[in-house]
Amino acid sequence: MKPNITPTQHERRLGEDDFIVSKTDTSGRITYANRIFMEIAGYPESELLGVQHNIIRHPDMPRGVFRFLWDTLKAGEEFSGFVKNLCADGGYYWVFANITPDYDINGKLVGYYSVRRKPPQSAINTITPIYQEMLAIERQNSAKDAPSKSIAYLVDVVKQSGAKDYASLVMNLYKPEGVV
């Protein structure tokens, strides 16, 4: 069960060389979390293993982003994107997330593998108003329609940006500071 945490404005930041790593089963329950994940999220391993990964879902994240994420993964593709996560103490942290399907030696899907690192501030500055508009769209629609309506807005943003697709937009935004 996801704990009832009141978000605060306290931001935690990943270091330049930090990598958060986690693995889940096919339904999103955490099967592995590295020490950096536990430290920044503020949970001991015992409170993460076996729990849905959405334990760290921040309410500022649109449901449409996660619907898009799961649709991408279920299609057997990797997902990359920017995610604002919730800490156990109500703080938050931003990540650039890359999530890939994890297959066993027989090609059977056994879960998902995620590596997250510090995103450039410029990407957060760009994606935040997009997410805010997606949330506004979701509030204006029924719970059933909200994710698809906000995804439609996101797809429109991608088209207007001139990017080929969502993955291209994200990779254009993800330029580590100092990289040209």
Wavefront OBJ file of the C-alpha trace (Angstrom):
o trace
v 0.000 0.000 0.000
v 1.284 3.439 -0.924
v 1.908 5.610 2.153
v -0.023 8.871 2.523
v 2.766 11.452 2.242
v 2.259 15.213 2.100
v 4.595 16.700 -0.519
v 6.921 19.519 0.513
v 9.009 21.940 -1.510
v 12.268 20.355 -0.313
v 14.257 19.208 -3.344
v 16.929 16.562 -3.196
v 19.380 16.471 -6.069
v 21.314 13.598 -7.477
v 25.044 14.043 -7.837
v 26.557 14.230 -11.304
v 27.889 10.668 -11.028
v 24.912 9.150 -9.197
v 22.858 6.409 -10.813
v 19.632 5.135 -9.323
v 19.026 1.535 -10.309
v 15.969 -0.595 -9.681
v 14.327 -3.706 -11.044
v 10.682 -4.696 -10.906
v 8.624 -7.710 -11.774
v 6.153 -7.517 -14.660
v 3.519 -5.823 -12.498
v 5.867 -3.092 -11.236
v 6.740 -4.493 -7.794
v 10.305 -3.641 -6.803
v 12.675 -6.606 -6.740
v 15.942 -4.657 -6.479
v 16.912 -1.142 -5.370
v 20.457 0.181 -5.176
v 21.778 2.186 -2.218
v 21.505 5.551 -3.989
v 17.809 4.875 -4.658
v 17.225 4.063 -0.991
v 19.197 7.114 0.180
v 17.551 9.711 -2.046
v 14.014 8.297 -1.754
v 14.445 7.873 1.992
v 13.263 4.274 2.238
v 15.097 1.280 3.677
v 15.279 -1.787 1.466
v 12.672 -3.561 3.608
v 10.089 -0.879 2.710
v 10.842 -1.027 -1.027
v 11.182 -4.695 -1.938
v 7.885 -6.220 -3.018
v 6.178 -2.824 -3.145
v 4.765 -1.157 -6.261
v 7.293 1.244 -7.796
v 4.627 3.962 -7.688
v 5.423 4.312 -3.973
v 7.607 7.216 -5.162
v 5.071 8.714 -7.611
v 4.811 12.460 -7.018
v 1.337 14.016 -7.404
v 2.856 16.599 -9.795
v 3.338 13.801 -12.342
v 0.507 13.420 -14.856
v -1.165 10.015 -15.079
v -0.797 10.282 -18.856
v 2.994 10.087 -18.579
v 2.730 6.769 -16.752
v 0.115 5.437 -19.177
v 2.494 6.348 -22.013
v 5.393 4.721 -20.137
v 3.497 1.459 -19.611
v 2.170 1.419 -23.194
v 5.746 1.829 -24.442
v 7.092 -0.953 -22.207
v 4.237 -3.328 -23.037
v 5.090 -2.816 -26.716
v 8.543 -4.210 -25.878
v 10.271 -0.850 -26.282
v 12.441 1.078 -23.881
v 11.163 4.297 -22.315
v 13.174 7.410 -21.509
v 11.697 10.440 -19.828
v 11.836 12.981 -17.050
v 10.141 12.073 -13.779
v 9.552 13.957 -10.548
v 9.600 11.465 -7.662
v 8.348 11.725 -4.094
v 10.614 11.023 -1.116
v 9.450 9.291 2.073
v 9.719 12.622 3.935
v 7.632 14.523 1.351
v 10.599 15.985 -0.506
v 11.112 15.383 -4.187
v 13.790 14.676 -6.747
v 13.902 14.811 -10.540
v 15.423 12.070 -12.654
v 16.108 11.273 -16.263
v 14.767 7.716 -16.367
v 15.535 4.941 -18.813
v 13.410 1.828 -18.379
v 13.835 -1.345 -20.400
v 12.016 -4.663 -20.493
v 14.041 -7.445 -18.837
v 13.903 -10.882 -20.478
v 15.133 -14.256 -19.271
v 17.374 -16.486 -21.421
v 14.296 -17.923 -23.166
v 13.051 -14.491 -24.188
v 10.260 -14.399 -21.592
v 9.539 -11.004 -20.021
v 10.442 -11.194 -16.325
v 10.299 -7.525 -15.371
v 11.751 -4.123 -15.998
v 15.149 -2.575 -15.376
v 15.481 1.143 -14.710
v 18.491 3.426 -14.523
v 17.958 7.028 -13.494
v 20.380 9.895 -13.360
v 20.434 13.623 -12.750
v 18.605 15.552 -15.490
v 19.790 18.910 -16.768
v 17.977 21.842 -15.153
v 17.109 23.126 -18.631
v 15.122 19.917 -19.278
v 13.214 20.288 -16.002
v 12.453 23.914 -16.876
v 11.071 22.802 -20.246
v 9.100 19.750 -19.099
v 7.516 21.260 -15.951
v 4.986 23.504 -17.768
v 4.129 20.616 -20.105
v 3.379 18.383 -17.114
v 1.393 21.184 -15.447
v -0.801 21.491 -18.541
v -1.225 17.720 -18.689
v -2.379 17.752 -15.053
v -4.845 20.572 -15.820
v -6.242 18.537 -18.721
v -6.550 15.492 -16.478
v -8.465 17.495 -13.844
v -10.917 18.662 -16.538
v -11.723 15.106 -17.682
v -13.138 11.961 -16.163
v -10.749 9.542 -14.470
v -11.254 7.164 -17.397
v -10.498 9.748 -20.117
v -7.875 11.847 -18.305
v -4.707 9.899 -19.220
v -5.560 9.605 -22.921
v -6.495 13.302 -23.127
v -3.218 14.365 -21.527
v -1.261 11.989 -23.783
v -2.959 13.618 -26.784
v -1.688 16.986 -25.533
v 1.827 15.544 -25.115
v 1.757 14.138 -28.661
v 0.723 17.592 -29.908
v 3.628 19.200 -28.014
v 6.001 16.721 -29.658
v 4.645 17.589 -33.116
v 4.887 21.333 -32.456
v 8.481 20.944 -31.264
v 9.474 19.454 -34.602
v 10.757 16.297 -32.935
v 10.215 13.005 -34.769
v 8.608 11.411 -31.691
v 8.545 11.561 -27.897
v 11.867 9.730 -27.574
v 13.537 12.284 -29.862
v 12.102 15.188 -27.865
v 13.371 13.695 -24.616
v 16.836 13.035 -26.000
v 16.984 16.607 -27.354
v 16.195 17.877 -23.850
v 18.654 15.528 -22.180
v 21.977 17.161 -22.736
v 24.075 16.912 -19.607
v 25.346 20.324 -18.509
v 28.475 21.244 -20.411
v 27.794 18.891 -23.350
v 27.236 20.584 -26.691
l 1 2 3 4 5 6 7 8 9 10 11 12 13 14 15 16 17 18 19 20 21 22 23 24 25 26 27 28 29 30 31 32 33 34 35 36 37 38 39 40 41 42 43 44 45 46 47 48 49 50 51 52 53 54 55 56 57 58 59 60 61 62 63 64 65 66 67 68 69 70 71 72 73 74 75 76 77 78 79 80 81 82 83 84 85 86 87 88 89 90 91 92 93 94 95 96 97 98 99 100 101 102 103 104 105 106 107 108 109 110 111 112 113 114 115 116 117 118 119 120 121 122 123 124 125 126 127 128 129 130 131 132 133 134 135 136 137 138 139 140 141 142 143 144 145 146 147 148 149 150 151 152 153 154 155 156 157 158 159 160 161 162 163 164 165 166 167 168 169 170 171 172 173 174 175 176 177 178 179 180
